């Protein structure tokens, strides 16, 4: 199951025309595409779905959503998938987008 997971934007950058950010989710941080949410600033909370930040939310909503996902066990599944993908030799978001543009 794919969910939109809330996380905090801790860094933002642009490379080769692609806006990316580093988002922290309960101890894990991931690079995500910020092109759908260019107005988000470092410190904002965002919802991330399949590697794309899709919506900005306030801290309280992020906390409530994360707590609900933890209570239902769904966040554990998503974070486990993230950890597993970190262990695999998968290309970064930047590498994937650059390859698609070629």
C-alpha positions as CSV (number, residue, x, y, z in Angstrom):
1,X,0.0,0.0,0.0
2,X,1.3,3.5,-0.8
3,X,0.5,6.2,1.6
4,X,1.3,9.9,1.9
5,X,3.6,10.1,4.9
6,X,4.1,13.4,6.8
7,X,7.6,14.6,7.3
8,X,9.6,17.8,8.0
9,X,11.6,19.4,5.2
10,X,15.1,19.8,6.5
11,X,17.0,20.9,3.3
12,X,16.1,22.1,-0.1
13,X,18.2,22.4,-3.3
14,X,18.0,22.5,-7.1
15,X,20.2,20.6,-9.5
16,X,19.8,20.3,-13.3
17,X,16.4,22.1,-13.1
18,X,15.0,19.7,-10.5
19,X,13.9,21.0,-7.1
20,X,14.6,18.4,-4.4
21,X,14.4,18.4,-0.7
22,X,15.5,16.2,2.2
23,X,12.5,15.2,4.4
24,X,12.8,13.6,7.8
25,X,10.3,10.9,8.7
26,X,10.6,9.5,12.2
27,X,14.3,9.0,12.2
28,X,14.7,8.4,8.5
29,X,15.4,11.1,6.0
30,X,14.9,10.8,2.2
31,X,15.5,12.9,-0.8
32,X,12.1,13.8,-2.4
33,X,11.1,15.8,-5.5
34,X,9.8,19.2,-4.5
35,X,8.6,20.3,-8.0
36,X,4.9,20.0,-7.1
37,X,5.5,22.1,-4.0
38,X,8.1,24.7,-4.8
39,X,6.7,27.1,-2.2
40,X,7.6,24.8,0.7
41,X,10.4,26.1,2.9
42,X,12.9,24.4,5.2
43,X,11.1,23.6,8.5
44,X,7.7,23.1,6.8
45,X,5.9,19.8,7.2
46,X,4.9,18.1,3.9
47,X,3.0,15.0,2.8
48,X,5.2,12.7,0.6
49,X,3.7,10.2,-1.7
50,X,6.0,7.9,-3.8
51,X,8.9,10.3,-3.5
52,X,7.0,13.5,-4.3
53,X,6.1,16.2,-1.8
54,X,2.4,16.8,-2.7
55,X,1.0,19.0,0.1
56,X,2.2,21.3,2.9
57,X,0.5,20.7,6.3
58,X,0.9,22.3,9.7
59,X,2.9,20.7,12.5
60,X,-0.2,19.6,14.4
61,X,-1.7,17.9,11.4
62,X,1.6,16.2,10.7
63,X,1.8,14.9,14.3
64,X,-1.8,13.6,14.3
65,X,-1.4,11.9,10.9
66,X,1.9,10.3,11.9
67,X,0.4,9.1,15.3
68,X,-2.6,7.6,13.5
69,X,-0.4,5.8,11.0
70,X,1.8,4.5,13.8
71,X,-1.3,3.3,15.8
72,X,-2.6,1.4,12.8
73,X,0.8,-0.1,12.0
74,X,0.9,1.5,8.5
75,X,3.8,3.8,9.2
76,X,5.9,0.7,10.2
77,X,5.3,-0.8,6.8
78,X,6.2,2.3,4.9
79,X,9.3,3.0,7.0
80,X,10.4,-0.6,6.6
81,X,10.1,-0.2,2.9
82,X,12.2,2.9,3.0
83,X,14.9,1.2,5.1
84,X,14.9,-1.8,2.6
85,X,15.3,0.6,-0.3
86,X,18.2,2.2,1.4
87,X,19.9,-1.2,1.7
88,X,19.3,-1.9,-2.0
89,X,21.4,-0.4,-4.7
90,X,18.7,1.8,-6.2
91,X,19.4,5.0,-8.0
92,X,18.7,8.3,-6.3
93,X,15.7,10.5,-7.4
94,X,18.2,12.8,-9.1
95,X,19.7,10.0,-11.1
96,X,16.3,8.6,-12.1
97,X,15.0,12.0,-13.3
98,X,18.2,12.8,-15.2
99,X,18.0,9.4,-16.9
100,X,14.4,10.0,-17.9
101,X,15.3,13.4,-19.4
102,X,18.0,11.8,-21.5
